Amino acid sequence: MKDNILLVWIRDHGVAVIILLGIALLVAMIVNFLKLSNEKSRIKELLERRNKKYRRNKQTHELEEDDDETSTVTEDTIRKYENDFNEHCSWHNAFEQLIPIFPMLGILGTVAGLIIGLKNGTTGLQDAMETSLDTTFAGLIFAILLKGIDALLPSKAIYDVEVMLDDFDRKLDLSEKYSD
């Protein structure tokens, strides 16, 4: 009995496809996390910056602070950094939506293996079970790994920036309220 070409391809290459896609998504998530962290650092530094410059007193050799009108932090600057950060957040959301594909790919391998095994009778059942379990295992491993990395790395950075920007917005609202 002739097997379906797609089913045979899934049986023969299903685990490799899951592994390659998993590694590709893992690398993309890590690169995006590094970009998110860089944007987080830029925003944090900008929000903590004081409009001060320092000079060394020639007589005492101590540092003294002076107001620096050229280094003011404006709302437009903050919003530009926030937009850059949000661009990386949108990539994070896309990557996060891809994680559930891995268990589905494992189930696809399971179904393909079982269909081929049932068509071939008892002789193909052992191969069918091997394909089924291998693809399901690979899909679950990558789903768990990627979800764990997502929860520990980018989600924390995104939360931290949201808190910093919410605090900035509250301060901005208060300053406008009391300046009237």
N, C-alpha and C positions, 0 to 999 in steps of 0.2 A: 504494500500500500504506500503510495507516494505522500510524503509529508508536505505540508504547506511551507513554502520558502521562508516566509516571515517567522513562522513558529520555530523553524530550524535555526534561523539566524539568531533569534532571541535566546534559544537554548544554548547555542554555541558562543555567543558574545554578550549575553545579558550582564553577567557579573563584571566583565571588563568595561562595558559602557557605564554601569553604575559607578564603578571605581573612578573612571576618567572624569565623569561629570561631577562626582563628589569632590575630587581633588581640585578641579577647575573652580567650583563654587567656593571651596575652602580658601583657595588663593585669592579669589576676588573679594571675599568677605574680609580677609586679613588686610589686603591692600586698602580697601575702603575704610576699615577700622583705623588704620594708620593715618589716613587723610582726615577722618573725623577727629582723631586725637590732636592732630596738628591744628585743625580749625578750633577745637576746644581750647587749646593753649593760647592761640591768637586772641580769642574772645576774652579769656580769663585775664590775659596780660593787659588787654585794652581796657577792660572794666576796672582793673586794679591800678591802672596808671594814674599817677597824680601829676598834676600840671606843675611839676617842679623840675628845676634843673639844679645841678650841683656844681659848685666850684670850690677849689681849694684856697683857703685863706693863706696868703703868702707869708704872713707873720707867724701864725699858729700852726700852719700845715693841717688844719682840720677842714673837714667838708662842711660847707654851708649850703643851705637851700635858698633858692631864689625862685620866684614865680616865673614860669616859662609860658608866655602867651601863645607861642607857636606850636606847642604840643597839646593843644586842647583836644579832648575826645568829644566828638559831636555825635548826635543821634544818627546822622547819615552814615558815619563811619561804622557805628555799631550795626546798623541795618545792612550794610554791605557785607560785613563779616557774617551776619546771620543768614543772609541769602546764600553765601558760599557754603555755609554749614548745612543749610536746608537741601542744597543740591546733593550733598553726600548722604543726607538722611533719606532722600528719595531712592538712591541706589540701595541703601540698607533695606528699605521696605521691599524693593524688588527682590533682593536676595532672600529676604525672610519668607517671601511668598513662594520661593522655589524649593524650600526645605521639604514640604510635604510631598513633593514629587518622588522622593526616594523610596518611601514605603510603597507607593503606587507602582514604581518600576519593579520592586521586589515581587509584588503581587502579580504583575504582568508576567514576570519570569515563572512564577509558580503556575499560573494558568497555562502558559505555553508549554511548560514541561509536562504538566498533567495531561493536556490534550494529546501531545505526541505519545506519551506513555500509554494512554488508554487506547489509542489507535493501533499501537504495536503490540498490544496484549501484555502478557506477563514478562516477556523478554525485555521490553523497554521500560518497565515500571521502575527498576532501580535507577536508570539514567534520569527518568522523569523526577523521581524523588530528590536525586542529587541536584538537578537544575533548580527544582522548586525551593529547596532549602538554601542553596547557595545564593540565589538571587534575593530571596527574602532576607537572609542574614545580612548581605551587603547593603541592601536598601535600608534596613533598620539601623545598622551601625552608622551609616552616614547621616541618617535623619537625627539620631541621638547626638552624634558628635557635633553636627552643624547647629542644632538647636542649643546645645550647651554653650558653644562658642558665642552664638548670637546673644544668649542671655547674659553671659559674663562680660563680654567686651563692648560691642557697639551700643547695646541698650543702656548700659551704665553711662557711657560718654554722652549719649543723647539726653538722658535724664539730667545729668549734671549741667549741661548747657541750657536746657530748658529752665532749670531752677535759676541759673545766673541771669538769664534774659528776663525772666519774670520779675526778679528782684530789681533789675535795672528799670523795667517798665513801671513798677510801683514807685520807685524813687522819682522817675520822670513825671508821673502823674501827680505825686505829692508836690514836687517843685512847681508844677504849673498851677496847682490848686492854691498854693500859698503865695505865688507871685502876683496873683490878681488883686 
